[in-house]
Amino acid sequence: MSHLAHANARKQTAVQTDELITANGVSVVLGNQLILQNIDLSIPQGSFVSLIGPSGCGKSTLLKVLAGLVTPTSGSVSIAGLSATEAARRRMIGLVFQDANLLPWKNAVDNASMLLSIANRSLSRAELQARGQEMLELVGLGDASNKYPHELSGGMRQRVAIARALALDPAVLLMDEPFGALDAITRDSMGQSLLEIWQRTGKTIVLVTHSIDEAVHLSNHVHVLGIRPGRITESMDIDLPYPRDLSVAEDPEFVKQAVHLRMLLRASHQPGGAS
Ligand SMILES: Nc1ncnc2c1ncn2[C@@H]1O[C@H](COP(=O)(O)OP(=O)(O)OP(=O)(O)O)[C@@H](O)[C@H]1O
């Protein structure tokens, strides 16, 4: 191996750290308002991280920065050693929003393979359908492939949206209040399914949520954002073993951590100055 090849191998090793996503000193000004101030984040590969904070504190904006959709005014984001824009261009980022945004004239399997069909024009219809079906099975909708969005419940539509994002096999799944419009019981079961998908696929997940219980049930790490300006005020590990099922909510340790998170969240509602 040449000297240069040795140096490159060293460089590659250096990039392959446990951290998949890092944000360094990210600030965002929109209009003339400071929305995010000096955000530092370090998200390990394969982790499940939740972002929680008061309404309007900038959680969605931060997710958009990680997705390469909003360019920081200062600071930088790296995803597997690439800029967020480049990671997005390479389809390494899957996005799921509160609204499933399915195409009403396509059935579930065609919706699930829709982004893949755009990303890889060389795939045959049979290949697209096979991948769409595989993803629907992963999200527990294997029997609904021929159903159209109007025939699906809100939870089922969100499952298709998750299948659509996963069909591209992204390294990261960024989710913005994906279960926010669902009833409490459906929301619980969607969270549980998401945990199982996470454990089966090993994806890195960043979830924006308003639910303390959801954050504690699902994540191994939670960042609390404060308001005016949006900044990370606290971070906490969720110290509960996986696999977790819904009965974890009755575990005294769960209750303790949820109480602690509530206290951090309450403090984050106080407007603050410099972080
Ligand atoms: N394009 C924009 N131009 C100007 N201000 C914006 C823009 N987008 C968002 N904002 C402002 O940035 C702030 C943060 O918005 P953001 O949607 O990121 O908050 P959030 O924490 O996700 O809120 P919520 O929990 O209510 O969804 C808000 O005050 C919002 O009005």
The ligand as a Gaussian input file, in Angstrom:
#p B3LYP/6-31G(d) Opt

LIG

0 1
 N      -39.576000      30.139000       6.818000
 C      -39.676000      30.773000       7.983000
 N      -39.504000      32.123000       8.066000
 C      -39.580000      32.770000       9.247000
 N      -39.816000      32.152000      10.424000
 C      -39.999000      30.828000      10.401000
 C      -39.946000      30.054000       9.198000
 N      -40.145000      28.754000       9.504000
 C      -40.332000      28.709000      10.833000
 N      -40.263000      29.953000      11.358000
 C      -40.401000      30.283000      12.790000
 O      -39.434000      29.534000      13.475000
 C      -39.880000      29.173000      14.766000
 C      -39.688000      27.698000      14.974000
 O      -40.571000      26.975000      14.116000
 P      -40.584000      25.396000      14.090000
 O      -41.711000      24.972000      13.201000
 O      -39.232000      24.896000      13.771000
 O      -40.925000      25.067000      15.610000
 P      -41.403000      23.713000      16.286000
 O      -40.664000      23.587000      17.564000
 O      -41.276000      22.581000      15.328000
 O      -42.942000      24.030000      16.544000
 P      -44.178000      23.050000      16.762000
 O      -43.848000      22.194000      17.946000
 O      -45.320000      23.979000      17.039000
 O      -44.348000      22.261000      15.495000
 C      -41.332000      29.631000      14.840000
 O      -41.360000      30.847000      15.541000
 C      -41.721000      29.846000      13.396000
 O      -42.677000      30.857000      13.293000

